[in-house]
Amino acid sequence: MRGRLITLLLRVFSRLPLPVSHALGHVIGWGLILVPNDLRRAARINIPLCLPALAGAQQRRLLRECLIETGKLFCETGALWHWPPQRLLTLVKAISGEEQVKAAAAQGRGVIFATPHLGSWEMMGLYGSTRFPVTSLFRPPRLAALGALIRRSRERLGAKLVPVDAGGVRALYQSLARGETVGILPDQDPGPGKGRFAPLFGVQANTMTLLSRLAIRTGAPVFICYAERLPGGRGYRIHFLPAPAEINREPLTRSVAILNRTLESVIRQHPAQYQWGYKRFRTRPAGEGPLY
């Protein structure tokens, strides 16, 4: 039932102009602000934990802003997953760094897109797949009824999704060997025993090693990619930012730390559009108690 309701809502949202969808998302965001929920609880912990230099009033303002952006994120998905390609691409108002990606791709080692949960990552994935041959990992959602819709929507402009298993990882290496592009969400907690701890905003964060292993083994340059949500529903600005070349060098622990340091610098540019409601620090180092 819940899956059907979400599918119906996304269909309804797809019939709205983006400014209207974002205005509706603003209202939903205020609902998240006023009504107790897991996103608000996690964000209330993450923001002061990661940005302690902000005054209390600034932290509360950022909390409100990020929950409003979360509302926009939900409502805009209807358009992103259902609009025809030509109409969808009219939402891209500016692009920075794409020429650098093309130059890097011309070297023949492939390119790694690291797309954090910043801005509209669905838009970033769709736009990137129209410009480059992209292969990404896909983990079915907890709500199984949405799995087919999510996969179909993310692949509809040319992306290829592969399972999160040994075969999927091999597919990523094969894509890079062909000089293609792979896309990875680099700011997810991979779970206990499945990552390396490295600082993120001064907090030890369990961090995936797959991106660093790919970069070190293949030499493929890494770009941090995100779609900045423009105010007033005007559309998106696409960013491709090269990560430091040291991310491609051993030791693995240093590469993972460079990844987090680079993500942190990008998030600080648009903190309201980051997904602070995600329990990023769920897995703790030995001896530490839970944060959430």
N, C-alpha and C positions, 0 to 999 in steps of 0.2 A: 504493500500500500504506500509506504513512504517513497519508494523508488518511483512509483507511478505519479505521485504528487509532484516530486521534484522535476520529473520529465515534463509534466504538464506546465509547470511554472516556467521552465526554460523555454518552452514553445511560446508561451504568452509573452515573455520578455523579448523573444526574438522579433516580435512584431512592433516593438517600440524603437524609436530613434535613440541613439546612445545617450544624448543629454537627458531624456526622460528616464532611461534605465538607471543612470547614475543618480538622478534625483530620487528615484524610488529606493535605490541602494542607500542613499543618505538617511532616509526614513528608517529603513531596516537597521542601519548602523546605530541609530538612536535607540532602537529597541534592544540591541545588544548592550548598549551603555546602561540602560535603565533596569533591565531584567537580568537577574543573576544567571550566569551561564559559564560553561567551561572555558570558552575563548576569553571572556573578560577576566576570569580568575587567573588563567595562565599569563595573560598580558600584564596583569597587576603585579605579578611576580617578576616577569622577565624585564620589564622596562626599568624599574629601579635597580635590579641586579646588574643590567648591562650598561645603564646610563646613570650612574650614581651622581655624576656632576650636575645633572639637571636639578633645579629646585623642585620642590614638591608640586607647585602649581604647573610647572612645565611638564612634569611627568604625567600629571592628570590630563593636561591638554593633549599630550601625545597619545595617551590611552584613548581619549575620545576620538581623535583623528584616525587612529589605526583601525578602530572598530567601524567607523564610517566607511573607510576604504574597504574593509572586509565586506560590508553590505554592497558596495559598488561591484566588488569582485564577483559576488554571486549573481547579481542582476545582469552584468555585462556578458556573462557566459552564454546566455541565450543567443545573443547576436553573434558571438564568436564561433559558436558551434553550429549555427544554422544559416547565417547569411551567405549568399553566393560569394565566391571568391573576389570578384571585381568590387562588389560593394564593401566587403570586409577590408580590402586593402586601401580603400579611400580613408579609412580611419588612421592610417599611418601618416602623420603630418611632418615628421622629421626623422632623419637617420644619421647616426654618427658612428664612425669606425668601420663601416662595411668594406671600404676599399682596403683597409688593413687586413681584414679577413680574406678577401680575394687574393691579396698578395701572399698571405701565409699559405692559403690552399694551393697556390701555384708551385710551392716547394715540393708537393707530392707526398708529404708525410701525414696528410689529413689534418683536421682541426677539431678541437674539443670545445664545445659550448658548455659552459657552466652557468646554468640558469637558476639563480636563487629564488626563493619565494618573496620576490620584490616586485611591486607593480602588478602588471597583468602577465603572469608567466604563461597563461594559455595563449595570449596574443603573441608573445615572443616565440613560442613554439610554432605557431601557425605561420607567422611571417618568415621565420628562419627556414621552414620547410619549403617555402616558395622560392627561396634564393639558393639553397644548398641541399644536397642529398643528405638527409639527417636520419640517423638511426638512434633510437632511445630505448631505455628499459621501461617496461610497463608492469606494474604490480596491480592486479585487480583490486578494486576498492572493497572496503568492508561491506558496503551495501551492494551485494552482488547484482541486483537488478539494474544498476547503472553501468556495469562493466562494459557491455557491448556499445552503449551510447558513447561513453568516454573514449573507447578505443577508436570507434568509427570517426568521431569528431576530431580527434588529434591526428588521425592519418589522412583526413580527407583532402589535404593540400599537398600530399606527397611524402610525409614522414613515414618511417617504418618503425613499428614498435616490436620489441622482442622481450621474451619473459625474463624475469629476474632469477636466473639460474645459470649454471655453467655454460649452457648453450647460448644464452643471451650474451654473456660476457665474451664468448668466442666471436659472436656476431659483431660486437663492438670493435674488437681487434681486427677482424676481417674488413670492416668498413674503413678503418684508418689505413690499413694496408693498401686499399684501393684508392687512397687519397680523398676519401669522403669525410663526412662530419658526423660526430656523435654528440648527443645532447644528454646532459646529466644534471639532476637536481642535487647540488652539492651541500645543502644545509639541512639534511635530514639526519636524525639520530638512527644509525644502522642497527642499534640494539646491543645488548650486553655481549662482549666478546667479539664483536664484529667490526670494530673500528679502532682508531687511535685517539687518545686524548690530546687536544691542543687548545690553546687559549682562543676564545672568541669573546671580545669585549671584556677581556680579563678573567673570564670564567672558563674553567676546564670543560670543553665540549667533546663528547664522543663523536668523532668525525670519520666519515667514510674514507677508505684508502683506495677505492677503485679508480677515482679520477687521477690521483697521483701515480698509481701504478701504470695506468694507460699512458700518462704523460712521460714518465721516466722511460718506459720500455720502448715507446714508439718515437719519441721526440716530437710528437704532434703539439703545436702551440695551443695554448689555452686562452680562451676569451671569456670574460664575464659578460653575460648578455641579459638584458632585461628591457621590458617595455614600460616606460614611465607613463603613468596615467595623467593626462593633462586636465586641468580644472574645467569645470563647466561642461563636461562630456564632449570636449572638442576632439578627442582622439588620443593618440599615443605617440610618444617619441621613443624610437628604438635606439638602444645603446649597445655597442660592441666595444668592450674595453680589454686590451691585452693584459694578461696576467704577467707578473715578472718571469723572466726566463729561468730563474732558479727553481721554479716549480717543476721543471723537467729534469732536475738533477737529484741524485741520491745525496744524503740518506732519505728514506721514505718519511721519517718523522719530521724532517725539516720541510719537505714538500707539503705535507699536510698542514703544518703551521703557516706556511706561506699562503696556502689556499684560504685558511680562515682569516688571516690578516688582510688579504685582498678583499674578501667578502665584506669584512667589517668596514673597510674604507668606503666601499660602494654603498652599503646600507646607511652609513652616516650622511650621505648626500640626500637621501629621501627616506628618513626614518618613519614617517607616517605611513608609507606604502609598504612597509615590511610586515610580515605575518608574525607579529609578536604574540599572538594567541596560540602559536604552536609550542608544544612542550619540548623545546629544543634541548633542554638540559635534563631530560628524564633519566638517562643513564649517568650515574655518578661514579667517580673513582672509588676504589676500595676504601672503606672506612668512613665515607661520607653518607649522610642520611638523605632521603628524598627531598626534593625542592617543591614538588607539587602535591 
